[in-house]
């Protein structure tokens, strides 16, 4: 019921006909923040997690669509395993300064859209986590990080400590969900018995691709006297995750010639324009390419084209479909784990298609259409994108030891499944 209310509220919000950030966090975001991504230091998209004590930093990047520079700060906020703020003083889990200014910022160079680009390597010499667990890396302005009016954006971050080995696999769900759903089966191999109440304190949280809303509830372990050093995690009463999680793809890194799935471009306009090929409703296989599951890469490959240095391009979308009288069709862009950009489409009776024009930053962009309305969550993509079992999905599994007192739940194991 809560999720349904959230979706109805989202549908109401999207009627503003402007880009909205769909963000899974307890913090609001600034209205002009765009293109939030998480990469390694070489610029390749990555998941926001690292092992405690590992010096390898991640790069958290975003744009503010404005002319003037703002001096922004960041801090780390510890949460419980469900992402809720635990309320413990930051000095208990942060090594170094508890807040710090973002040093790396630059204006868009020779671009038609004015924006300021921010990049934050983390962890760094000024701040790093002292304990494992789930965090929010909060970006804010002014001095009060708790004031919602100062919040810019919150990136998710997972810090794990490898104390327990894990193994996992995905299996086809039985019965009616055989061709469309997958079940998660996990085993953990503890080397110590120093756990007070295993069924109560141990949980596994699993996320599919870049979605931080788990399709499957957190799993608790089953322990037997026959194999005390083996924990098994499964939920036979749940069909688990969708086997298909469809995203379409386009490439606008070079607009002097049409990119992947681009019909044509108009580079010599005041605001360069890109026309995406007409999208068909429920297009099987999405142009015949395997799903990329939300991996966004921004930046041009033509360094000599100085006038188009990762510019925002006016991008035209056309989605051939019948008109849905209940709810709205929204265009959704996946940029980083738990962070999506959404905008509603309007129906063109003459074209018998949903259309929308939106400025999108140059790069490889993953997008999809969602039917948001007064219906179940599983119906949202069924009629727009389908659910093709050939889609490849990634799964990130986090093994938590819960802290009943302070909710500073520790991550004591991590496992990654990459389907082939």
C-alpha positions in Angstrom: 0.0 0.0 0.0 2.8 2.4 0.9 4.5 1.8 -2.5 1.2 2.4 -4.3 0.7 5.7 -2.5 4.3 6.6 -3.4 3.6 5.9 -7.1 0.4 7.9 -7.1 2.2 10.8 -5.5 5.0 10.4 -8.1 2.4 10.6 -10.9 1.0 13.8 -9.5 4.5 15.3 -9.2 5.4 14.4 -12.8 2.5 16.4 -14.1 4.7 19.5 -13.7 6.1 18.5 -17.2 9.7 18.9 -16.1 12.6 16.6 -15.2 12.3 15.2 -11.7 14.9 13.2 -9.8 13.5 9.9 -8.6 15.8 9.2 -5.7 15.8 6.5 -3.1 16.9 8.4 0.0 15.5 10.2 3.0 16.9 13.5 1.7 15.3 15.9 -0.9 17.3 17.0 -3.9 17.8 20.3 -5.6 15.5 21.0 -8.5 18.4 21.8 -10.9 20.7 18.8 -10.2 21.3 16.6 -13.3 23.4 13.7 -14.6 24.5 12.2 -11.3 26.9 9.3 -11.9 29.3 7.1 -10.0 32.5 6.0 -11.7 36.0 4.8 -10.9 38.8 7.3 -11.2 39.2 6.5 -14.9 35.6 7.4 -15.6 34.1 3.9 -16.0 30.6 3.4 -14.4 30.8 1.4 -11.2 28.7 0.4 -8.2 29.0 2.6 -5.1 30.6 0.0 -2.8 34.1 -0.7 -1.5 35.8 -2.8 1.1 36.6 -1.1 4.4 40.3 0.0 4.5 40.6 -0.3 0.7 42.4 2.9 -0.5 40.6 2.8 -3.9 38.4 5.9 -4.3 35.2 6.2 -6.3 34.2 9.4 -8.2 30.8 10.9 -7.5 29.8 13.4 -10.2 26.8 15.6 -10.9 25.8 18.9 -12.6 23.9 21.9 -11.4 22.1 23.7 -14.3 23.0 27.2 -13.5 25.5 30.0 -14.4 27.1 30.7 -11.0 29.3 28.4 -8.9 28.2 27.4 -5.5 30.5 26.2 -2.7 29.1 22.8 -1.7 30.0 20.6 1.1 29.7 16.8 1.8 29.3 14.6 4.8 28.7 10.9 5.4 25.5 9.7 7.1 25.3 6.1 8.5 22.0 4.2 8.2 20.5 0.9 9.1 20.3 -1.9 6.5 17.1 -0.4 5.1 18.7 3.0 4.4 17.1 4.8 7.4 19.3 7.3 9.3 20.6 5.7 12.6 21.0 9.0 14.5 24.5 8.2 15.9 27.0 11.1 16.1 29.1 11.3 12.9 32.4 11.2 14.9 31.5 7.5 15.8 31.9 6.4 12.2 33.8 9.0 10.3 37.6 9.2 10.3 38.9 12.7 9.7 36.7 15.7 9.2 32.9 15.1 9.5 32.2 17.7 6.7 34.3 19.0 3.9 34.1 21.3 0.8 34.0 19.8 -2.7 37.2 21.1 -4.3 36.7 19.9 -7.9 34.2 22.0 -9.8 34.3 23.5 -13.3 31.9 25.2 -15.8 30.7 23.6 -19.0 33.3 24.6 -21.6 31.8 26.2 -24.8 28.5 24.6 -24.2 25.1 25.9 -25.2 23.7 25.0 -21.7 25.2 26.7 -18.7 26.1 24.2 -16.0 28.6 23.6 -13.2 30.1 20.2 -13.0 31.1 18.8 -9.6 33.4 15.7 -9.0 34.1 14.2 -5.6 36.6 11.4 -5.1 35.7 9.4 -2.0 37.1 8.2 0.3 39.9 10.7 0.4 42.6 12.1 2.7 40.0 14.4 4.5 37.2 11.9 5.2 36.7 8.1 5.2 34.4 5.7 7.0 35.7 3.9 10.1 33.0 1.1 10.2 31.2 -1.0 7.6 27.6 -0.4 6.7 25.2 1.4 4.5 25.7 5.2 4.1 24.4 8.3 2.3 27.0 10.6 0.9 25.1 13.8 1.3 25.9 16.9 -0.8 24.6 20.2 0.7 25.2 23.9 0.7 25.7 26.4 3.6 26.6 25.0 7.0 23.6 23.0 8.3 23.5 19.5 6.8 20.3 18.7 8.6 18.3 21.5 7.1 16.4 20.1 4.1 16.5 23.4 2.3 20.3 23.0 2.0 20.3 19.5 0.5 21.5 19.1 -3.1 21.8 15.3 -3.6 22.5 12.1 -1.7 24.5 9.3 -3.2 24.1 5.7 -1.8 27.3 4.1 -0.5 27.9 0.6 0.7 31.1 -0.2 2.8 31.7 -3.9 3.5 34.1 -5.9 5.6 34.7 -9.4 4.3 34.3 -11.5 7.4 32.1 -14.2 5.9 32.4 -15.9 2.6 29.3 -16.2 0.4 28.1 -18.0 -2.7 24.9 -17.3 -4.6 23.0 -18.3 -7.8 19.8 -17.3 -9.5 17.2 -20.0 -10.4 14.1 -19.8 -12.5 11.0 -19.4 -10.4 8.6 -22.3 -10.5 5.1 -22.3 -11.9 3.7 -19.4 -13.7 6.8 -17.2 -13.2 9.2 -19.7 -14.8 9.9 -17.6 -17.9 9.7 -14.1 -16.3 11.1 -14.3 -12.7 14.2 -15.4 -10.9 14.7 -16.7 -7.3 17.8 -15.9 -5.3 19.6 -18.7 -3.4 22.5 -17.8 -1.1 24.9 -19.7 1.1 27.2 -18.2 3.7 30.0 -19.9 5.5 30.7 -18.4 9.0 34.0 -19.3 10.6 32.9 -18.3 14.1 29.9 -18.9 16.3 30.0 -15.5 18.0 26.5 -14.5 16.9 23.9 -14.1 19.6 20.7 -14.6 17.6 21.4 -15.5 14.0 17.7 -15.6 12.7 17.1 -12.1 14.2 20.4 -10.4 13.6 21.5 -11.7 10.2 20.0 -10.4 7.0 20.8 -10.4 3.3 19.7 -7.4 1.1 19.9 -8.0 -2.6 19.5 -5.4 -5.4 19.0 -6.0 -9.1 21.1 -3.8 -11.4 21.0 -0.2 -10.2 17.6 -0.4 -8.5 17.8 0.2 -4.7 14.2 -0.8 -4.2 14.6 -4.6 -3.6 12.1 -6.7 -5.5 12.5 -9.4 -2.9 12.3 -8.8 0.9 15.4 -9.2 2.9 16.3 -12.8 3.6 17.1 -14.3 7.0 19.3 -17.5 7.3 18.3 -21.0 8.0 20.8 -22.9 10.3 20.8 -26.6 11.1 22.6 -28.6 13.8 23.9 -30.9 11.0 25.8 -28.1 9.3 26.2 -25.3 11.9 28.8 -23.5 9.7 26.5 -23.2 6.8 23.7 -20.6 6.5 21.2 -20.9 3.7 19.1 -18.0 2.5 16.0 -18.5 0.3 12.4 -17.5 0.2 10.2 -20.2 -1.3 7.1 -18.1 -0.9 8.4 -15.3 -3.1 8.9 -15.3 -6.9 11.8 -13.0 -6.4 13.1 -10.7 -9.1 12.0 -10.1 -12.7 14.1 -12.1 -15.0 13.9 -9.3 -17.6 14.5 -5.7 -16.6 14.4 -3.8 -19.9 16.2 -0.6 -20.8 16.6 0.9 -24.2 19.8 2.6 -25.2 21.1 5.5 -27.3 24.5 7.0 -28.0 24.8 10.8 -28.4 28.5 11.2 -27.8 29.0 12.3 -31.5 26.2 14.4 -32.9 28.0 15.4 -36.1 26.7 12.0 -37.3 23.8 9.9 -36.0 24.8 7.7 -33.1 23.3 4.4 -32.0 19.5 4.4 -32.4 19.6 8.1 -33.4 17.5 8.9 -36.4 19.2 12.3 -37.2 20.8 15.3 -35.5 20.8 19.1 -36.0 24.2 20.2 -34.6 24.1 23.8 -36.0 21.2 25.0 -33.9 21.3 27.3 -30.8 20.6 24.2 -28.8 21.9 21.1 -30.7 19.0 18.6 -31.3 18.9 14.9 -31.4 16.0 12.9 -32.8 15.7 9.4 -31.4 14.4 6.6 -33.7 10.7 6.1 -33.1 10.2 3.6 -30.2 7.7 0.9 -30.6 5.5 -0.2 -27.7 6.8 -3.4 -26.2 9.6 -3.7 -28.8 11.0 -7.1 -28.3 14.7 -7.2 -27.7 14.9 -3.4 -28.0 16.5 -3.0 -31.4 18.0 -6.5 -31.1 20.5 -5.4 -28.4 20.9 -7.0 -25.0 19.9 -4.9 -22.1 22.6 -2.7 -20.6 20.9 -2.3 -17.2 21.4 1.4 -16.7 25.1 1.9 -17.4 25.5 5.6 -18.2 28.6 7.1 -19.7 28.8 10.8 -20.2 31.4 12.7 -22.3 32.2 13.2 -25.9 34.8 11.2 -27.9 35.5 14.0 -30.4 37.9 16.2 -28.3 38.5 18.6 -31.2 34.8 19.6 -31.3 35.2 22.3 -28.6 31.7 23.6 -29.0 30.2 20.3 -27.9 32.1 19.4 -24.8 29.6 17.1 -23.1 26.8 19.5 -23.9 23.1 19.1 -23.1 21.3 18.2 -26.3 17.6 18.8 -26.9 16.5 15.2 -27.4 13.2 14.3 -29.1 11.4 11.0 -28.2 8.4 9.4 -29.9 6.8 6.3 -28.5 4.2 4.6 -30.6 1.5 3.3 -28.4 -2.2 3.4 -27.7 -3.3 6.0 -25.3 -3.6 5.0 -21.6 -6.6 6.6 -19.9 -5.5 5.6 -16.5 -2.2 7.1 -15.3 0.7 8.6 -17.3 3.5 7.4 -19.5 6.8 8.7 -18.1 10.3 8.6 -19.7 12.9 7.4 -17.2 16.7 7.7 -17.4 18.9 5.6 -15.2 22.0 7.5 -14.1 23.4 6.0 -10.9 22.3 3.4 -8.3 19.1 4.6 -6.8 19.0 7.8 -8.9 16.8 8.2 -11.9 15.6 11.2 -13.9 11.9 11.1 -15.0 9.7 13.3 -17.2 6.1 12.8 -18.3 5.2 12.3 -21.9 2.2 13.9 -23.7 0.0 12.0 -26.2 0.0 13.2 -29.8 -3.3 12.1 -31.4 -2.1 12.8 -34.9 1.0 10.6 -34.5 -0.8 8.2 -32.2 2.3 8.3 -30.0 3.6 9.7 -26.8 6.1 12.5 -27.3 8.5 14.4 -25.1 11.4 16.8 -25.7 14.1 16.9 -23.0 17.7 18.2 -22.7 20.0 15.2 -22.1 23.7 15.3 -21.6 25.9 13.7 -24.2 26.8 10.1 -23.7 25.5 6.5 -23.8 22.1 6.8 -22.2 19.8 4.1 -20.9 16.1 4.9 -20.8 12.7 3.2 -20.7 9.0 4.1 -20.6 6.9 3.5 -17.5 3.2 3.4 -17.2 2.6 5.1 -13.8 -0.9 5.0 -12.5 -3.4 3.3 -10.2 -2.2 -0.2 -10.7 0.3 -2.7 -9.4 4.1 -2.1 -9.7 4.5 -5.2 -11.9 2.2 -3.8 -14.5 4.3 -0.7 -15.0 6.8 -2.2 -17.5 4.7 -5.1 -18.7 2.8 -3.0 -21.3 5.7 -0.6 -22.2 8.9 -2.6 -22.2 7.9 -6.3 -21.7 9.9 -8.8 -19.7 12.2 -10.8 -21.9 14.1 -13.6 -20.2 17.2 -13.1 -22.4 18.0 -9.8 -20.5 21.1 -10.0 -18.5 20.9 -8.8 -14.9 23.4 -8.0 -12.2 22.8 -8.6 -8.5 24.6 -7.0 -5.6 24.2 -8.9 -2.3 25.0 -7.5 1.1 25.2 -9.6 4.3 24.2 -7.6 7.3 24.7 -8.1 11.0 22.0 -6.0 12.6 22.6 -3.7 15.6 19.4 -3.6 17.6 20.6 -0.8 19.9 21.9 1.9 17.5 20.9 0.6 14.1 24.5 0.9 12.9 24.1 -2.4 11.0 27.4 -3.8 9.8 28.0 -5.3 6.3 30.1 -8.4 7.0 29.8 -10.0 3.5 29.4 -8.9 -0.1 28.8 -10.9 -3.3 28.3 -9.9 -6.9 26.4 -12.0 -9.5 26.9 -11.1 -13.2 24.5 -13.1 -15.4 25.8 -14.3 -18.7 
